[in-house]
Amino acid sequence: MTTTHDTLIVGAGFTGIGAAIKLLRAGVDDLVIVERSDRVGGTWRDNTYPGAACDIPSLLYSFSFVRNPSWSRAYSPAAEICEHIETMVDDFDVRRRIRFGVEVNGLAFDEAAGVWTADTTAGEQFRARTVVLASGPLPDHKWPDIRGLDSYEGHKIHSARWDHDYDFSGKRVAVIGTGASAVQIVPELVKQAGFVKVFQRTPGWVLPRLDMATPAGAQNLFAKIPAVQQLARQALFWGHEVSATALVWDTPLTGLVARLGKAHLHRQVKDPWLRRQLTPDFTPGCKRMLVSSDYYPALQQDNCKLIDWPIATMSPAGIRTSDGVEHHLDCIVFATGFDVHLTGPPYPVTGIGGRSLADEWSGGAQAYKSINVHGYPNLFLMTGPNSGPGHNSLLVYVEGQLDYAVRGITTLLGENLRYLDVHADVQRRFNQRIQRRLGKTTWMSGCSSWYLTADGFNASMYPGFATQYLRQMRDFRFGDYDAVALDTHTGVDTRIRA
Ligand code: NAP
């Protein structure tokens, strides 16, 4: 017999663990978390490449409801973020609720019972009245679409699945990609490898990273007076919030960011030709801003070279660029990003009347307030459609989602509802507004990025300030939903009105 839980959480990364903590605090005790790996941590467990660290300060890239006065640096390394998540799991007694090694490969809603069934690759089924989908926006890495990829006979490593056994010393190494992962990897690789060639397709905007070890005095102060740490977090929050006026919309301040980026480039790169190669030609903010103080210096080391000729094909020996040069390589590092699920989870999600989320989202994902989708009741998406920030900490947005999901779930359980389904017209009007507002943002200014589908539909970013997003998520309107309760005496559905 399969037991029916009140809540199933899919994914034990930062978000899934945060959801468990918040739900437990709200009295939702009957919950289970399924995690496909054998450890918690999500993206921070998977991305262990040398130099992996968060490019948002840790005081802000953390939950406000989980105290950690001892972050070692302004921008903490991935391993420390993972440790923090492990500590959260133990401090809030979440570990015993996690089922490791369980990968969901299908979700279906049983309308009559008001229950979701999750199929898993191991064959085990989970049933739950509500589901929190917390598998993250970037769970799966992506090999690029490059001709002859499989013909290459040397060693291949993807940034998101680092091979710690590979010895780089004396090796000829290529790094393909110059995004957020690559700018962290390259400075570390040049210290280890014989020679590093960095294959760039599009130069990005790079701003200096003002990293430093947290002084012991500050750690002590944060531990003794938590309000001081909260104050520091608030200062960082508002600093980032202001930057939206330069990064989310193209304003005179965007020009200032461009000048800052160019000044950083000018200060760190003296060779005019290299500077030209590294100068971006798109509006700052359109792609994710890069934050690094050691990427440009690394490119100028004697054992490093930037290649900006397009890659024509891979060959058994390495990479052939369109200038006809064959680059012989021992190892290629693919810092080419992720298979972003802009069209939904990579498994079938079946809603009311057998509707398919993949079909409905084939042109790009759409949801109500990024969290609920009409026809898929009792399902709460974390980091869902149009919830991505371009200027602030993702976890600030996640906190808004967690509180909203807790409101929805406790309402559903408290009122003993069979289901809570957002009205189609409410969702449609919401998305019309979102897409109208997105049209005015830098993300739609013409560059190519993983924020957009192949057709240029923006299913990922929230077009506003974090403050606006949080206000939207604080406002749970029962009237936006079709709320259906099953009268256990008569067996007849009752529609509950706001
Ligand atoms: P990414 O931003 O998608 O960058 C991929 C890079 O690979 C780009 O430079 C891209 O060039 C290049 N590329 C892709 N396919 C290629 C091909 N066929 N030929 C040549 N070049 C190719 O991936 P990422 O750097 O892994 O970062 C992904 C996201 O992860 C980030 O936006 C961020 O949200 C997150 N991240 C966060 C942190 C952090 O510190 N918080 C660190 C790393 C990553 P084009 O630009 O021309 O497409």
Residues whose N, C-alpha, C, O or C-beta is under 5 A from the ligand:
A	BS01	NAP	A53 C54 D55 I56 P144 D145 I146 I176 G177 T178 G179 A180 S181 A182 R201 T202 R288 A335 T336 G337 F338 S448 W450
